[in-house]
Amino acid sequence: MIEIVGYFLYNIIFQSLILLKLVIYYYQLLSFKTRNIISQLFMYLYIKTPNNYIDYINTTIDYNKTLNCSDNDKKQRQQQQQQQSTITKNKQQQQPTISTPKHLALILNHRDQIRSLINTTETINFYNKISEILIWSVIVGIKRITIFDNHGSLKKNISVFQNLLDNKIKPFNNNNNNNTNTNSSKLEKQTIYRFNWLNNFKTITSNVETSDINSRILNISIVTVEDGKQELINITKKYINDSKVNSNLILNELYVNSNLPNFISGDDFEPEVALDFSDKHLFSGFLPWHIKLTEFIKMDHFNQFYLERFHQFLKKYNSVQKRCGK
């Protein structure tokens, strides 16, 4: 009798927990959609041109402030003093600002990628969401993004995504060009947004002359699960062959980095923060020493990741104490 009662209570508790989890999930989803509707309504009333959209994105973001962990302690102290002074000034003006990372890692959810392959509409929606994140990033001044494609579908169909991104950024550049032509008396340079693909797929450029413009370039890398593992294997093989010629050759980080392909190398490859949409942390596309200082911030509901949540993500990144490994 006791076993039956215990089993009955266990089922009730188990089912209640499942029901509670579902309620929380749909509450969050409904909350995201509600806030997005309000945000979209405000944007519809306020935004009439691409420049209005850029101003709206930059409303609460100071994209000039960054933290470089390679600087010496003196520079770090100066930066901290400047940041503290800026914070104090902002509090007085009641206009909070947000600093942006130089390098952002974007980790996609495997299930979202599988869902995007169901039909063309799902694929376009998936690519649209990624392109929105990239456009927001280049507007606020992020210099580099590494997209972790754990499924591999994005890298295989990169040309479709590139064309979509190219079409989405054109209105911003064309609008800037028109404003420059109609307001030639102004001394302000027009801003042109560009994307440089480090995988050597192609570079999206504009038809505007390079003189008298302010180019803002976002370097984009796409890595898969195989990249990190395979490149270590390739470098190990190369080291074995090179060591036969030079017995004094040392296998160190400098040697490894100098032999890595461009899309997973460089002085600024180490991401400062990762926007993680995966169900669990997936690091196999990154090299171990490249993420030793990376702050991983989990996010869910990729399809509901709107501009408001992008701002919240940057605010959360700013709230994290940046100790640079100390």
BAGUMI-138338 format. One record per residue (C-alpha): residue number from 1; residue in three letters; x, y, z. Coordinates in steps of 0.02 Angstrom, whole numbers. Layout:
<nodes>
{NUM,'ALA',{X,Y,Z}}
...
</nodes>
This chain:
<nodes>
{1,'MET',{0,0,0}}
{2,'ILE',{142,119,46}}
{3,'GLU',{230,79,-118}}
{4,'ILE',{72,119,-217}}
{5,'VAL',{48,285,-127}}
{6,'GLY',{232,327,-152}}
{7,'TYR',{224,284,-337}}
{8,'PHE',{65,389,-354}}
{9,'LEU',{145,539,-267}}
{10,'TYR',{302,520,-373}}
{11,'ASN',{200,527,-534}}
{12,'ILE',{104,680,-474}}
{13,'ILE',{264,772,-427}}
{14,'PHE',{351,721,-589}}
{15,'GLN',{206,775,-698}}
{16,'SER',{188,937,-599}}
{17,'LEU',{371,979,-631}}
{18,'ILE',{351,945,-816}}
{19,'LEU',{196,1054,-821}}
{20,'LEU',{287,1192,-726}}
{21,'LYS',{431,1184,-849}}
{22,'LEU',{312,1199,-996}}
{23,'VAL',{222,1345,-915}}
{24,'ILE',{387,1436,-886}}
{25,'TYR',{443,1400,-1065}}
{26,'TYR',{285,1467,-1145}}
{27,'TYR',{279,1614,-1025}}
{28,'GLN',{455,1665,-1079}}
{29,'LEU',{409,1640,-1261}}
{30,'LEU',{251,1744,-1242}}
{31,'SER',{349,1877,-1148}}
{32,'PHE',{480,1887,-1286}}
{33,'LYS',{345,1902,-1419}}
{34,'THR',{248,2034,-1322}}
{35,'ARG',{402,2141,-1295}}
{36,'ASN',{448,2119,-1477}}
{37,'ILE',{276,2179,-1533}}
{38,'ILE',{295,2334,-1425}}
{39,'SER',{472,2362,-1489}}
{40,'GLN',{419,2337,-1670}}
{41,'LEU',{274,2459,-1645}}
{42,'PHE',{393,2590,-1576}}
{43,'MET',{515,2559,-1719}}
{44,'TYR',{373,2575,-1845}}
{45,'LEU',{325,2745,-1774}}
{46,'TYR',{504,2808,-1755}}
{47,'ILE',{604,2729,-1896}}
{48,'LYS',{574,2799,-2069}}
{49,'THR',{747,2781,-2147}}
{50,'PRO',{899,2667,-2124}}
{51,'ASN',{984,2810,-2032}}
{52,'ASN',{842,2812,-1906}}
{53,'TYR',{872,2627,-1880}}
{54,'ILE',{1058,2655,-1851}}
{55,'ASP',{1020,2794,-1727}}
{56,'TYR',{897,2682,-1637}}
{57,'ILE',{1026,2543,-1620}}
{58,'ASN',{1159,2663,-1555}}
{59,'THR',{1041,2749,-1433}}
{60,'THR',{1114,2664,-1278}}
{61,'ILE',{1277,2597,-1348}}
{62,'ASP',{1449,2676,-1340}}
{63,'TYR',{1545,2574,-1469}}
{64,'ASN',{1710,2664,-1440}}
{65,'LYS',{1745,2584,-1271}}
{66,'THR',{1834,2416,-1277}}
{67,'LEU',{1944,2318,-1158}}
{68,'ASN',{2107,2247,-1227}}
{69,'CYS',{2182,2118,-1112}}
{70,'SER',{2350,2127,-1200}}
{71,'ASP',{2382,2305,-1138}}
{72,'ASN',{2499,2332,-992}}
{73,'ASP',{2438,2369,-817}}
{74,'LYS',{2465,2555,-835}}
{75,'LYS',{2352,2566,-986}}
{76,'GLN',{2224,2457,-898}}
{77,'ARG',{2223,2574,-748}}
{78,'GLN',{2203,2723,-863}}
{79,'GLN',{2060,2637,-952}}
{80,'GLN',{1977,2595,-788}}
{81,'GLN',{1993,2776,-730}}
{82,'GLN',{1922,2837,-895}}
{83,'GLN',{1781,2711,-885}}
{84,'GLN',{1743,2762,-706}}
{85,'SER',{1743,2944,-758}}
{86,'THR',{1627,2904,-902}}
{87,'ILE',{1511,2805,-789}}
{88,'THR',{1503,2949,-665}}
{89,'LYS',{1467,3073,-804}}
{90,'ASN',{1334,2960,-876}}
{91,'LYS',{1250,2941,-707}}
{92,'GLN',{1243,3128,-695}}
{93,'GLN',{1167,3140,-868}}
{94,'GLN',{1059,2986,-835}}
{95,'GLN',{1112,2914,-1003}}
{96,'PRO',{1192,2743,-977}}
{97,'THR',{1313,2682,-1110}}
{98,'ILE',{1368,2508,-1159}}
{99,'SER',{1542,2457,-1218}}
{100,'THR',{1556,2327,-1356}}
{101,'PRO',{1679,2182,-1376}}
{102,'LYS',{1805,2181,-1517}}
{103,'HIS',{1773,1998,-1554}}
{104,'LEU',{1607,1909,-1532}}
{105,'ALA',{1580,1722,-1550}}
{106,'LEU',{1408,1664,-1607}}
{107,'ILE',{1368,1482,-1563}}
{108,'LEU',{1217,1415,-1656}}
{109,'ASN',{1095,1286,-1591}}
{110,'HIS',{1103,1118,-1680}}
{111,'ARG',{913,1096,-1673}}
{112,'ASP',{884,1269,-1747}}
{113,'GLN',{997,1225,-1892}}
{114,'ILE',{908,1059,-1920}}
{115,'ARG',{741,1150,-1919}}
{116,'SER',{807,1276,-2045}}
{117,'LEU',{831,1136,-2172}}
{118,'ILE',{646,1086,-2174}}
{119,'ASN',{602,1205,-2316}}
{120,'THR',{660,1363,-2403}}
{121,'THR',{556,1476,-2290}}
{122,'GLU',{636,1406,-2132}}
{123,'THR',{808,1424,-2210}}
{124,'ILE',{779,1607,-2256}}
{125,'ASN',{709,1645,-2082}}
{126,'PHE',{861,1565,-2002}}
{127,'TYR',{982,1662,-2113}}
{128,'ASN',{883,1822,-2085}}
{129,'LYS',{906,1808,-1898}}
{130,'ILE',{1094,1780,-1914}}
{131,'SER',{1109,1926,-2035}}
{132,'GLU',{1016,2039,-1913}}
{133,'ILE',{1142,1997,-1777}}
{134,'LEU',{1286,2033,-1897}}
{135,'ILE',{1211,2200,-1951}}
{136,'TRP',{1181,2253,-1771}}
{137,'SER',{1360,2205,-1731}}
{138,'VAL',{1441,2303,-1873}}
{139,'ILE',{1334,2456,-1832}}
{140,'VAL',{1386,2460,-1649}}
{141,'GLY',{1570,2437,-1694}}
{142,'ILE',{1610,2253,-1663}}
{143,'LYS',{1764,2212,-1768}}
{144,'ARG',{1754,2024,-1784}}
{145,'ILE',{1627,1883,-1769}}
{146,'THR',{1660,1697,-1769}}
{147,'ILE',{1506,1593,-1809}}
{148,'PHE',{1516,1419,-1736}}
{149,'ASP',{1421,1309,-1860}}
{150,'ASN',{1410,1144,-1766}}
{151,'HIS',{1296,1068,-1899}}
{152,'GLY',{1396,1124,-2050}}
{153,'SER',{1246,1178,-2155}}
{154,'LEU',{1287,1364,-2149}}
{155,'LYS',{1463,1338,-2213}}
{156,'LYS',{1401,1226,-2355}}
{157,'ASN',{1270,1353,-2411}}
{158,'ILE',{1371,1508,-2376}}
{159,'SER',{1338,1589,-2546}}
{160,'VAL',{1150,1600,-2508}}
{161,'PHE',{1185,1681,-2341}}
{162,'GLN',{1312,1802,-2415}}
{163,'ASN',{1190,1862,-2548}}
{164,'LEU',{1055,1886,-2417}}
{165,'LEU',{1173,1986,-2306}}
{166,'ASP',{1231,2088,-2455}}
{167,'ASN',{1052,2138,-2496}}
{168,'LYS',{1013,2181,-2315}}
{169,'ILE',{1161,2299,-2293}}
{170,'LYS',{1137,2392,-2458}}
{171,'PRO',{996,2507,-2396}}
{172,'PHE',{1109,2572,-2257}}
{173,'ASN',{1252,2610,-2376}}
{174,'ASN',{1140,2680,-2514}}
{175,'ASN',{1050,2792,-2390}}
{176,'ASN',{1216,2859,-2326}}
{177,'ASN',{1271,2892,-2504}}
{178,'ASN',{1112,2987,-2545}}
{179,'ASN',{1129,3091,-2387}}
{180,'THR',{1308,3134,-2435}}
{181,'ASN',{1256,3190,-2608}}
{182,'THR',{1114,3300,-2544}}
{183,'ASN',{1215,3373,-2400}}
{184,'SER',{1385,3399,-2479}}
{185,'SER',{1417,3551,-2372}}
{186,'LYS',{1428,3445,-2215}}
{187,'LEU',{1601,3394,-2158}}
{188,'GLU',{1544,3229,-2083}}
{189,'LYS',{1603,3076,-2177}}
{190,'GLN',{1476,2948,-2231}}
{191,'THR',{1487,2776,-2150}}
{192,'ILE',{1498,2623,-2261}}
{193,'TYR',{1470,2452,-2182}}
{194,'ARG',{1568,2306,-2255}}
{195,'PHE',{1592,2122,-2221}}
{196,'ASN',{1758,2034,-2244}}
{197,'TRP',{1746,1843,-2251}}
{198,'LEU',{1903,1769,-2176}}
{199,'ASN',{1859,1598,-2247}}
{200,'ASN',{1903,1675,-2417}}
{201,'PHE',{1729,1648,-2486}}
{202,'LYS',{1712,1828,-2543}}
{203,'THR',{1714,2005,-2479}}
{204,'ILE',{1554,2107,-2488}}
{205,'THR',{1597,2281,-2548}}
{206,'SER',{1503,2433,-2605}}
{207,'ASN',{1513,2537,-2763}}
{208,'VAL',{1551,2696,-2667}}
{209,'GLU',{1721,2777,-2688}}
{210,'THR',{1841,2749,-2544}}
{211,'SER',{1881,2935,-2522}}
{212,'ASP',{1789,3039,-2393}}
{213,'ILE',{1703,2890,-2313}}
{214,'ASN',{1713,2804,-2146}}
{215,'SER',{1723,2617,-2178}}
{216,'ARG',{1665,2505,-2039}}
{217,'ILE',{1719,2326,-2074}}
{218,'LEU',{1660,2168,-1988}}
{219,'ASN',{1775,2018,-2010}}
{220,'ILE',{1675,1857,-2015}}
{221,'SER',{1738,1680,-1985}}
{222,'ILE',{1635,1521,-1997}}
{223,'VAL',{1704,1371,-1904}}
{224,'THR',{1638,1194,-1888}}
{225,'VAL',{1669,1052,-1767}}
{226,'GLU',{1800,980,-1885}}
{227,'ASP',{1902,1140,-1901}}
{228,'GLY',{1978,1143,-1727}}
{229,'LYS',{2019,958,-1722}}
{230,'GLN',{2078,944,-1903}}
{231,'GLU',{2191,1095,-1895}}
{232,'LEU',{2279,1026,-1741}}
{233,'ILE',{2308,864,-1837}}
{234,'ASN',{2374,960,-1988}}
{235,'ILE',{2492,1064,-1882}}
{236,'THR',{2556,910,-1792}}
{237,'LYS',{2597,828,-1959}}
{238,'LYS',{2681,986,-2020}}
{239,'TYR',{2784,1000,-1861}}
{240,'ILE',{2845,821,-1880}}
{241,'ASN',{2902,857,-2058}}
{242,'ASP',{2980,1025,-2013}}
{243,'SER',{3071,953,-1862}}
{244,'LYS',{3159,830,-1977}}
{245,'VAL',{3238,979,-2065}}
{246,'ASN',{3264,1085,-1909}}
{247,'SER',{3294,983,-1752}}
{248,'ASN',{3291,1140,-1644}}
{249,'LEU',{3114,1183,-1695}}
{250,'ILE',{3001,1212,-1543}}
{251,'LEU',{2817,1171,-1544}}
{252,'ASN',{2738,1318,-1454}}
{253,'GLU',{2589,1435,-1471}}
{254,'LEU',{2684,1549,-1590}}
{255,'TYR',{2722,1406,-1708}}
{256,'VAL',{2542,1343,-1701}}
{257,'ASN',{2464,1514,-1732}}
{258,'SER',{2581,1551,-1878}}
{259,'ASN',{2523,1392,-1965}}
{260,'LEU',{2337,1411,-1936}}
{261,'PRO',{2221,1466,-2077}}
{262,'ASN',{2165,1647,-2075}}
{263,'PHE',{1987,1614,-2015}}
{264,'ILE',{2045,1537,-1849}}
{265,'SER',{2203,1637,-1820}}
{266,'GLY',{2262,1815,-1794}}
{267,'ASP',{2308,1921,-1644}}
{268,'ASP',{2126,1962,-1610}}
{269,'PHE',{2055,1788,-1633}}
{270,'GLU',{2019,1758,-1450}}
{271,'PRO',{1835,1804,-1427}}
{272,'GLU',{1798,1916,-1279}}
{273,'VAL',{1621,1853,-1266}}
{274,'ALA',{1517,1712,-1342}}
{275,'LEU',{1331,1726,-1379}}
{276,'ASP',{1285,1544,-1348}}
{277,'PHE',{1119,1477,-1414}}
{278,'SER',{1169,1294,-1398}}
{279,'ASP',{1090,1170,-1278}}
{280,'LYS',{1261,1138,-1203}}
{281,'HIS',{1432,1218,-1215}}
{282,'LEU',{1519,1163,-1376}}
{283,'PHE',{1702,1209,-1386}}
{284,'SER',{1768,1085,-1515}}
{285,'GLY',{1769,1213,-1656}}
{286,'PHE',{1882,1328,-1557}}
{287,'LEU',{2062,1298,-1507}}
{288,'PRO',{2084,1282,-1317}}
{289,'TRP',{2199,1433,-1293}}
{290,'HIS',{2083,1544,-1397}}
{291,'ILE',{1939,1535,-1272}}
{292,'LYS',{2035,1539,-1108}}
{293,'LEU',{1968,1714,-1070}}
{294,'THR',{1803,1706,-1164}}
{295,'GLU',{1645,1747,-1067}}
{296,'PHE',{1505,1628,-1121}}
{297,'ILE',{1329,1700,-1106}}
{298,'LYS',{1188,1577,-1134}}
{299,'MET',{1036,1631,-1232}}
{300,'ASP',{882,1533,-1284}}
{301,'HIS',{743,1557,-1412}}
{302,'PHE',{855,1600,-1559}}
{303,'ASN',{707,1645,-1670}}
{304,'GLN',{648,1767,-1537}}
{305,'PHE',{816,1855,-1523}}
{306,'TYR',{768,2034,-1564}}
{307,'LEU',{861,2198,-1549}}
{308,'GLU',{802,2222,-1370}}
{309,'ARG',{881,2058,-1318}}
{310,'PHE',{1041,2104,-1411}}
{311,'HIS',{1050,2260,-1303}}
{312,'GLN',{1018,2152,-1148}}
{313,'PHE',{1158,2036,-1202}}
{314,'LEU',{1281,2182,-1216}}
{315,'LYS',{1224,2249,-1047}}
{316,'LYS',{1255,2078,-969}}
{317,'TYR',{1428,2073,-1048}}
{318,'ASN',{1465,2244,-974}}
{319,'SER',{1409,2189,-801}}
{320,'VAL',{1538,2048,-799}}
{321,'GLN',{1701,2092,-712}}
{322,'LYS',{1840,2085,-843}}
{323,'ARG',{1995,2027,-750}}
{324,'CYS',{2091,1969,-905}}
{325,'GLY',{2135,1802,-826}}
{326,'LYS',{2198,1877,-662}}
</nodes>
